[in-house]
Amino acid sequence: MSDFQVNRPPQNDAPGAMLGRVIVSFVLFAAGLALIGIGATGGSDLSPYLFTGGILAVCLGFGLPMIGASER
């Protein structure tokens, strides 16, 4: 028989830090969607900036959990 063993992935973050990062990411994502909606209505001169800020917030909401991630 072979002695094949799978290496366990390194544990980089504490569970509390990981949970906090997930919550912040969700808030960024939801706020980004709200900013996109407000910017899309076109009610003021700030609409393009709100829309762009919403896109950036959604992107950051997706990218924040990837900090420290490694390819398996």
N, C-alpha and C positions, 0 to 999 in steps of 0.2 A: 504494500500500500504506500501511497505517497503521503508526505507530511505537509500538504498544502495548507497554508494559513493565510487569512486575509488580514492585512494590517488595519488596525483601527484608525479612523481619521483623527487628527490632532484636535483637541478641544481648545479652541482659541479664546472664546469669550465665556464669561459667566452667564448662567441662564437669565439673570436679571437684566444684564446689559443687552442680551439678545432680544428679550421681550420689550425692553424700552425702545430698541431700534425698530422693531416691528410696529409698535404703536406710533412712533414718530413718522414712520414711512406711510402708515395708513392715513394719518392726519394730513401729511403733505399731499398725498394722492387726492383725498377728498377736497381739500382746500384748492388744489389745482383745478379740479373739475368745476368747482364753484367759480373760480376766477375765469376759466374759459367761458362758462355760461354768461357771466356778467359782462365780459369783454365782447362776446358775440352779439349782445343786444344792441351795441352801438349807441348808447345813450349819451356819452360824453366824449371829450377829447382824449381821455385816458384809456379808451377802449382797446386800442392796439397794444398798449403797454400791459393792461390787465390780461389780455389774451396771451401775450408772449410770456408773461409771468406765470400764468396758469400752465402753459406747456412746460416751462422750466421746472415748476413745482412737481408736476406729474413725473417728469423724467428723473428728478432727484428722489422722488418717492419710490421709483423702481430701482434706482441705482444704489441707494443707501444700504439696503440689505446685502449688496454684493461686495461691500468693503471687507476685505480679508478673506473672501471666498477663493477657493482654489479648484482647479479642474481635477476631476477624479478620473 
